[in-house]
Amino acid sequence: MRRIPRSARLIGALFVCLALGPGCGGPKRLPPVSTFPALPPAPGPVLPALLGVGLAENQDRIVCASGGPSLVIPVPERDEGVRLPEAGQTLVCTRRGDLVVWEAGGRSGIAGAVRLQPVDPGDLPGWDQRLYRGDLLVIPSPGGGGLTLVNNLDLESYLQGVVPWEIGRHGESRLAALEAQAVAARTYTVSHLGERRARGFDLFASVMDQVYKGATDEDPLCNQAIAGTRGLILTHGGRPVAAYYSACCGGVTSQIEEVWPKAAEPYLVSHPDAAGHDPEPFCAGYRHYAWSETWPAAQLEATLQETLPAYLEYLLGGGRARWAGPSFTPRQGGVDPDRPGRLIDLEILNRTRSGRVARLAIRCEAGTYHVRGDRVRWVLTPPSGSPAILRSALFDLELERRDGVLQTVIARGRGYGHGIGMCQAGALTMAERGYSSAGILAHYYPGAELVRLEPGGSP
């Protein structure tokens, strides 16, 4: 991708100025991203015309409902399918071998896949008490039993079902943060296309990618932010950036290669979530900025019998073991690492540049487990089960003993999420303080450039 012209490079200079805060005269209200009509389209990559969102996998039975006159289309089209004349009529699908058995409108059939497509795009089909733009496609789950449900729709419509669920619903004073979230979510989508292709879709509709809940309960201000930034993504070196984000960074963002088994990126580096020399982080007012969890030793011991073997299994894929390093040292020969046994001790061995736990040693009866990076959150699951994993890896441990025997484990930490890229809580505060969406994006993705992509295919 060629470099964008001087007008767009000036925007990058404004990015840097805003990220420096008081050093450039403090927070400034610049025109929001949506008012950059001079930003030229970038050659090379284009926005996907359609993308597939995986709503459910390995389902025994899928029931979809029409939102108005609709077509039930077998794929490949071996017959004319069925026309459903009104809203509320159902398409019922089960699986037989590698095929989909469908029933709709008093007819039935067998096909490789089956699509429910509204005649009028405004008549939204439904599934599981939610409505969806675009159409719904039922396919046999690749590599498994049951059925997979895919929502096929255009990117901007997809974002309408993502942005309010990822950053929340807010007032006009936070519009710049909603615009920044729209750009980040659009960029994440473009940069991750193809990673889930083997599953029959592009993105999960969950925290595995981005939370997506269709067209039900869309937010007008979020839709305004999406429309105002239409086509805008962040790039670095001519490629869409990996625009990760999390709820709250706890005052300092993460270095990606220290948290996950991924390559370092110059725009995903650790830095304070503050303006210049201001010690107060932007995200300091977030409700989970500071938190604590307490485990009776026996309860944590019971948890570790499941989470430590799960961690060892996690390391088996994708070159993770090489990144994590030695993961288990047995106390003696012949022990089974999948049976940790009695919990003896925990120790934080080292930390990342952001202060997060880089490596945690957990000493059990079977031996010592070494847990690296963000996976400590999956191993030390909260005793209440809510949230499902520890809020952050930015924590200290307190161990209480009686007569040398571990009694209680306490984690005191900051932040919520992995801390990589944009801190949503910080972005909301920055918007309230007058930063533009461009300034927010510059702060969390330093060195990235805004470009406008045109629809037409996949990058």
C-alpha positions in Angstrom: 0.0 0.0 0.0 1.5 3.4 -0.9 1.7 6.1 1.7 -1.3 8.4 2.0 -0.8 12.0 0.9 0.2 14.9 3.1 -3.3 15.8 4.2 -3.6 12.4 5.9 -0.1 12.5 7.2 -1.0 15.7 9.0 -3.7 13.7 10.8 -1.0 11.4 12.0 0.9 14.4 13.4 -2.2 15.4 15.3 -2.3 11.8 16.6 1.2 12.2 18.1 0.4 15.6 19.6 -2.7 14.4 21.3 -1.0 11.4 22.6 1.6 13.6 24.3 -1.1 15.5 26.2 0.1 18.6 28.1 3.4 18.6 26.2 1.4 19.7 23.1 -0.8 22.1 25.1 -3.2 19.5 26.7 -6.3 17.8 25.4 -7.7 19.4 22.3 -11.1 19.0 20.6 -10.2 18.2 17.0 -12.8 17.4 14.3 -14.1 13.9 14.9 -13.0 11.2 12.5 -16.4 11.4 10.7 -15.5 14.9 9.4 -12.4 13.8 7.4 -13.8 14.0 3.8 -10.3 14.6 2.4 -9.0 11.3 3.6 -8.4 9.4 0.3 -9.3 5.7 -0.3 -6.3 3.4 0.1 -5.2 1.2 -2.8 -4.8 -2.5 -2.3 -7.0 -3.8 0.6 -10.8 -3.4 0.4 -13.6 -4.0 2.8 -15.3 -7.3 2.6 -18.6 -7.1 0.7 -20.1 -9.7 3.1 -18.8 -11.6 6.1 -20.0 -14.6 8.0 -20.5 -14.5 11.7 -20.7 -17.9 13.5 -23.7 -17.7 15.9 -23.7 -21.3 17.0 -21.8 -24.5 16.4 -22.5 -28.3 16.9 -26.3 -27.8 17.4 -28.6 -30.8 17.2 -31.4 -28.7 15.9 -31.7 -25.1 14.6 -34.9 -23.2 14.3 -34.9 -19.8 12.5 -37.9 -17.6 11.9 -38.8 -15.3 9.0 -39.2 -11.6 9.6 -41.4 -11.1 6.6 -41.7 -12.7 3.1 -38.6 -14.9 2.8 -36.9 -17.5 0.7 -35.6 -20.9 1.9 -32.8 -21.7 -0.5 -31.1 -25.1 -0.5 -27.4 -24.9 -1.3 -26.4 -25.9 -3.9 -29.7 -25.0 -5.5 -31.0 -28.4 -6.6 -34.6 -27.2 -6.4 -36.4 -23.8 -6.2 -36.7 -23.9 -2.5 -39.6 -22.5 -0.6 -41.2 -19.1 -0.3 -42.4 -18.1 3.2 -45.1 -15.5 2.6 -45.2 -13.8 6.0 -43.3 -13.2 9.3 -43.1 -15.8 12.0 -42.8 -18.8 9.8 -40.0 -21.2 10.7 -37.1 -23.1 9.0 -36.3 -26.2 11.1 -32.9 -27.9 10.4 -31.3 -31.1 11.7 -28.3 -33.1 10.4 -28.1 -36.4 8.6 -24.6 -37.5 7.8 -22.9 -34.6 6.0 -26.2 -33.0 4.9 -28.8 -30.6 6.4 -32.4 -31.9 6.6 -34.7 -28.9 6.4 -38.5 -28.3 6.9 -40.2 -25.0 6.0 -43.6 -23.9 4.6 -45.0 -27.5 4.6 -42.1 -28.8 2.5 -38.9 -30.6 3.4 -35.6 -31.5 1.8 -32.0 -32.4 2.1 -29.1 -30.2 1.0 -25.5 -29.4 1.7 -26.6 -26.2 3.4 -29.8 -24.1 3.5 -30.2 -20.4 3.6 -33.1 -18.2 5.0 -33.1 -15.0 3.0 -35.6 -12.1 3.4 -37.1 -10.8 0.2 -37.0 -7.3 1.7 -33.7 -6.7 3.6 -35.7 -4.8 6.2 -37.6 -7.9 7.2 -35.0 -9.3 9.6 -34.9 -13.1 10.2 -34.6 -14.3 13.8 -32.9 -17.0 15.9 -32.8 -17.6 19.6 -35.0 -14.5 20.3 -32.8 -12.1 18.4 -33.1 -10.5 15.0 -30.3 -10.4 12.4 -29.6 -8.2 9.4 -28.6 -10.1 6.2 -29.4 -13.8 6.0 -29.0 -16.9 8.0 -27.1 -20.0 6.7 -27.2 -23.4 8.2 -24.3 -25.8 7.4 -23.0 -29.1 8.8 -20.4 -28.2 11.5 -17.0 -28.9 9.8 -15.0 -31.6 11.6 -17.8 -32.3 14.1 -21.4 -33.3 14.7 -24.4 -31.1 14.6 -25.1 -27.9 12.7 -23.5 -24.4 12.5 -25.5 -21.3 12.1 -23.9 -18.4 10.2 -25.2 -14.8 9.8 -24.0 -13.4 6.5 -24.1 -9.6 6.3 -22.2 -6.5 5.3 -19.5 -5.2 7.6 -21.2 -1.9 8.6 -24.3 -3.8 9.6 -22.2 -6.2 11.6 -20.6 -3.3 13.5 -24.1 -2.1 14.6 -24.4 -5.4 16.5 -20.9 -5.1 18.0 -20.1 -1.6 19.1 -22.8 -1.1 21.8 -22.1 -4.6 23.3 -18.3 -4.0 23.4 -18.1 -0.5 24.8 -21.6 0.1 26.1 -24.2 2.8 25.5 -23.3 6.4 26.3 -24.3 10.0 25.8 -23.1 12.6 23.3 -20.1 13.6 25.5 -18.6 10.2 24.8 -19.3 10.1 21.0 -15.5 10.3 20.2 -14.9 7.1 22.2 -17.8 5.3 20.3 -16.2 6.5 17.0 -12.8 5.1 18.1 -14.5 1.8 19.1 -16.1 1.6 15.6 -12.8 2.1 13.9 -11.1 -0.4 16.2 -13.8 -3.0 15.7 -13.8 -2.5 11.9 -10.1 -2.8 11.8 -10.1 -5.9 14.0 -12.6 -7.5 11.6 -10.6 -6.8 8.5 -7.3 -7.9 10.0 -8.8 -11.2 11.3 -10.7 -12.3 8.2 -9.9 -15.9 7.2 -8.7 -17.1 10.6 -12.0 -19.0 11.3 -12.5 -20.2 7.7 -12.1 -23.9 8.6 -15.1 -23.5 10.9 -17.3 -22.2 8.0 -17.4 -18.5 9.0 -15.2 -15.5 9.5 -15.7 -14.4 13.1 -17.2 -15.8 16.3 -20.1 -13.8 17.7 -18.5 -13.9 21.2 -15.4 -12.8 23.1 -13.4 -15.3 21.0 -13.5 -12.4 18.5 -16.0 -9.6 19.2 -19.3 -9.7 21.0 -22.1 -9.6 18.4 -25.8 -9.7 19.2 -27.4 -8.9 15.9 -29.9 -6.1 15.2 -31.9 -6.5 18.5 -31.2 -3.5 20.8 -29.0 -1.5 18.5 -28.0 1.9 19.9 -28.7 5.1 17.9 -25.5 6.9 19.0 -23.3 3.9 18.3 -24.9 3.6 14.9 -24.1 7.3 14.3 -20.5 6.6 15.3 -20.3 3.7 12.8 -21.9 5.7 10.0 -19.6 8.7 10.7 -16.4 6.6 10.4 -17.7 4.4 7.5 -14.8 2.6 5.8 -12.1 3.9 8.2 -9.5 1.5 9.5 -6.1 1.7 11.1 -3.0 0.5 9.2 0.7 0.2 9.9 3.2 -0.5 7.1 0.3 -0.7 4.6 -1.5 -3.5 6.5 -4.5 -3.4 8.8 -3.4 -3.4 12.4 -4.4 -6.1 14.9 -6.7 -3.7 16.7 -7.2 -5.5 20.1 -8.9 -3.7 22.9 -10.1 -4.5 26.4 -12.4 -3.0 29.1 -9.7 -1.5 31.4 -5.9 -1.6 31.2 -5.5 -0.8 34.9 -3.4 2.3 34.2 -0.8 0.8 31.8 -1.3 -1.0 28.5 0.3 -4.4 27.6 3.1 -5.5 25.3 1.4 -8.1 23.0 4.3 -10.6 22.8 4.6 -10.7 26.6 0.9 -11.6 27.0 0.1 -13.9 24.1 2.2 -16.2 21.8 2.1 -13.6 19.1 4.7 -11.5 17.3 5.6 -8.0 18.6 3.9 -5.1 17.0 5.2 -1.5 17.1 1.7 -0.1 17.7 0.9 -2.6 20.6 3.4 -1.5 23.1 3.2 -0.9 26.9 2.7 2.7 27.9 1.0 4.6 30.7 -2.7 5.3 30.2 -2.3 8.9 31.0 -1.6 12.3 29.4 2.1 13.2 29.4 3.3 13.4 33.0 -0.1 13.3 34.6 0.0 10.4 37.1 -3.8 9.9 37.0 -4.7 7.2 34.4 -7.6 7.9 32.1 -9.2 4.6 33.3 -8.8 5.3 37.0 -12.5 5.9 37.5 -13.6 2.5 36.1 -15.5 0.3 38.6 -13.1 -2.6 38.2 -10.0 -0.4 38.1 -9.0 -2.0 41.5 -10.2 -5.4 42.6 -9.4 -8.4 44.8 -10.2 -12.1 44.9 -9.8 -14.5 47.9 -9.6 -18.3 47.7 -9.6 -20.7 50.7 -6.6 -22.9 49.8 -8.8 -26.0 49.6 -11.1 -24.3 47.1 -8.2 -23.1 44.9 -6.7 -26.5 45.1 -9.9 -28.0 43.8 -10.0 -25.5 41.0 -6.4 -26.2 40.0 -7.2 -29.9 39.4 -9.1 -28.7 36.3 -7.4 -25.5 35.2 -3.8 -26.7 35.3 -4.4 -29.8 33.1 -6.4 -27.4 30.8 -3.4 -25.1 30.6 -1.1 -28.0 29.6 -3.6 -28.9 26.9 -3.8 -25.3 25.7 0.0 -25.4 25.1 -0.3 -28.3 22.6 -1.5 -26.1 19.7 -0.2 -23.2 17.6 3.4 -23.1 18.8 2.3 -22.1 22.3 4.6 -24.5 24.1 7.7 -22.9 22.5 6.5 -19.5 23.6 5.6 -20.6 27.1 8.8 -22.5 27.8 9.0 -25.3 30.4 5.5 -25.8 31.8 5.8 -28.6 34.3 8.6 -30.0 36.5 7.7 -33.2 38.3 8.6 -33.7 42.0 9.5 -37.3 41.2 9.4 -39.7 38.3 6.2 -41.3 37.2 3.8 -38.6 38.3 0.8 -37.6 36.1 0.8 -33.9 35.3 -3.0 -34.1 34.8 -3.3 -34.8 38.5 -1.8 -31.8 40.3 -2.8 -33.0 43.8 -2.3 -30.9 47.0 -1.6 -27.2 46.6 1.7 -26.2 48.3 2.7 -22.8 47.2 2.4 -20.0 44.5 5.1 -17.6 43.4 5.2 -14.8 40.8 8.6 -15.4 39.1 8.7 -12.4 36.8 6.6 -9.6 35.4 6.0 -8.0 32.0 7.0 -4.4 31.3 3.5 -3.3 32.2 3.8 -5.0 35.6 1.5 -7.9 34.7 2.4 -11.5 35.8 4.7 -12.9 33.1 5.3 -16.3 34.8 3.5 -17.8 37.8 4.9 -20.9 39.5 2.3 -23.1 41.2 3.8 -25.8 43.4 1.6 -28.9 43.9 2.0 -32.4 45.1 2.7 -33.6 41.5 5.3 -30.9 40.8 5.7 -27.3 39.8 3.6 -25.8 37.0 4.8 -22.7 35.2 2.0 -20.6 33.8 2.9 -17.8 31.3 1.2 -14.6 30.3 -2.5 -14.0 30.2 -3.3 -17.6 30.8 -2.8 -17.1 34.5 -6.3 -15.6 34.4 -7.7 -19.0 33.1 -5.8 -20.9 35.8 -6.7 -18.7 38.8 -10.5 -18.6 38.1 -12.4 -16.6 40.7 -14.1 -18.6 43.4 -17.5 -17.2 42.7 -17.3 -18.1 39.0 -18.1 -14.5 38.1 -16.3 -13.4 36.1 -15.4 -16.7 34.5 -11.6 -15.8 34.5 -9.5 -13.5 36.7 -10.1 -9.9 35.7 -6.5 -9.1 34.9 -3.0 -10.4 35.1 -1.9 -7.1 36.8 -2.0 -8.4 40.4 0.0 -9.2 43.5 -0.5 -12.3 45.6 -0.9 -12.5 49.4 -0.5 -16.0 51.0 -1.7 -16.7 54.4 -0.4 -19.8 56.3 -1.0 -21.5 59.6 1.9 -23.6 61.0 3.5 -23.5 57.6 0.4 -24.8 55.8 -1.3 -22.6 53.1 -4.7 -21.4 54.3 -5.8 -18.5 52.0 -4.7 -17.0 48.7 -5.5 -13.3 48.0 -5.0 -11.6 44.6 -5.2 -7.8 44.6 -5.1 -6.3 41.1 -6.1 -3.6 38.7 -7.9 -3.6 35.3 -10.2 -5.8 33.4 -9.0 -7.8 30.4 -5.7 -8.4 28.6 -4.7 -4.7 28.4 -3.5 -4.8 24.8 -4.4 -1.9 22.5 -7.3 0.4 23.3 -8.5 0.7 26.9 -12.2 1.3 26.6 -12.6 2.8 30.0 -9.7 5.2 29.2 -11.2 6.0 25.8 -14.5 7.1 27.4 -12.7 9.4 29.8 -10.6 10.8 27.0 -13.7 11.6 25.0 -15.2 13.4 28.0 -12.1 15.5 28.3 -12.3 16.7 24.7 -10.1 14.3 22.8 -11.2 13.5 19.3 -11.6 9.9 18.1 -8.3 10.4 16.2 -6.5 11.4 19.4 -7.9 8.4 21.2 -6.8 6.0 18.5 -3.3 7.6 18.4 -2.9 7.1 22.1 -3.7 3.4 22.1 -2.3 2.5 18.7 0.8 4.7 18.4 2.2 5.0 14.9 -0.9 3.6 13.2 -2.5 5.6 10.3 -6.1 6.1 9.4 -7.1 5.1 5.8 -10.5 4.8 4.2 -11.1 1.4 2.5 -13.8 0.9 -0.1 -16.1 -2.1 -0.2 -15.6 -4.8 -2.9 -14.1 -7.9 -1.6 -11.7 -9.2 1.1 -8.2 -7.9 1.9 
